[in-house]
Structures are given as C-alpha cells and as structure tokens.
C-alpha cells in the first residue's frame, strides 16, 4: 500500500512532468517558427498546437489530479 506522503509526491511529479512537456512543446514551436522566419517564409505567428495533440500532457495531468484527490481523501478520513 502506498502511504500518504508518496501519493503527494507522485501527484507533484506527474504535475511537473505534464508542465515540463507542455513547456518543451511550446519552446519547440517557437524555435521552429524562428527557423522559418530566418529562411524567409515569414509566418506572422507561430503555429501553436493544441494541448490535446500530445497525449502525454493530459494523461499526466489526470494522473496527478487523481493522486491529489486520493491523498486529500485519505487525509480527510484520517482526521475524522
């Protein structure tokens, strides 16, 4: 059985992983846009992908929310 502290740590790790992946994906889009403008194509705005095109971001976010709910539910039961 997983203790309460481990559930909180797992929730934080999955939340940070989804945020990191989202940030890296946006950074990738800006670098690609900068490379396009350097070659002369000159798009006015970078082509940003939606958050749901990368399956790992919403899955990791959902897993982190479930770990947080599980942690707070057990903390609430422990106090009552």
C-alpha positions in Angstrom: 0.0 0.0 0.0 1.2 3.5 -0.8 1.5 5.8 2.1 0.0 9.4 2.0 3.3 11.2 1.5 4.2 9.0 -1.5 0.8 9.9 -3.1 1.5 13.6 -2.7 5.0 13.2 -4.2 3.6 11.2 -7.1 1.0 13.9 -7.7 3.6 16.6 -7.8 5.9 14.6 -10.1 3.2 14.0 -12.6 2.0 17.6 -12.4 5.6 18.8 -13.0 6.1 16.3 -15.8 3.0 17.5 -17.7 4.0 21.1 -17.2 7.5 20.4 -18.4 6.3 18.6 -21.5 3.9 21.4 -22.3 6.7 24.0 -21.9 9.1 22.0 -24.1 6.4 21.6 -26.8 5.8 25.3 -26.9 9.5 26.0 -26.9 9.8 23.6 -29.8 7.1 25.6 -31.7 8.9 28.9 -31.1 12.2 27.6 -32.3 10.6 26.1 -35.4 8.9 29.5 -36.0 12.2 31.3 -35.6 13.9 29.0 -38.0 11.1 29.6 -40.6 11.4 33.4 -40.2 15.2 33.1 -40.7 14.7 31.3 -44.0 12.4 33.9 -45.4 8.9 32.3 -45.0 7.9 35.0 -42.5 4.8 33.5 -40.9 3.3 36.2 -38.6 2.6 33.9 -35.7 4.0 30.5 -34.6 1.7 27.6 -35.3 0.8 26.5 -31.8 -0.5 23.0 -31.3 -3.4 22.3 -29.0 -2.6 20.8 -25.6 -4.6 17.6 -26.5 -2.4 16.8 -29.6 0.3 15.4 -27.3 -1.4 12.6 -25.4 1.0 12.5 -22.5 0.2 16.0 -21.2 -3.5 15.4 -20.4 -2.8 11.9 -19.2 -0.1 13.0 -16.8 -2.3 15.9 -15.6 -5.2 13.5 -15.0 -2.9 11.1 -13.1 -1.6 13.9 -10.9 -5.2 15.1 -10.1 -6.2 11.5 -9.2 -3.2 11.2 -6.8 -4.0 14.6 -5.2 -7.7 13.5 -4.7 -6.6 10.2 -3.2 -4.1 12.0 -0.9 -6.6 14.6 0.3 -9.4 12.0 0.7 -7.2 9.8 2.9 -6.0 12.8 4.9 -9.6 13.8 5.4 -10.5 10.3 6.6 -7.5 10.2 8.9 -8.5 13.4 10.6 -12.2 12.3 11.1 
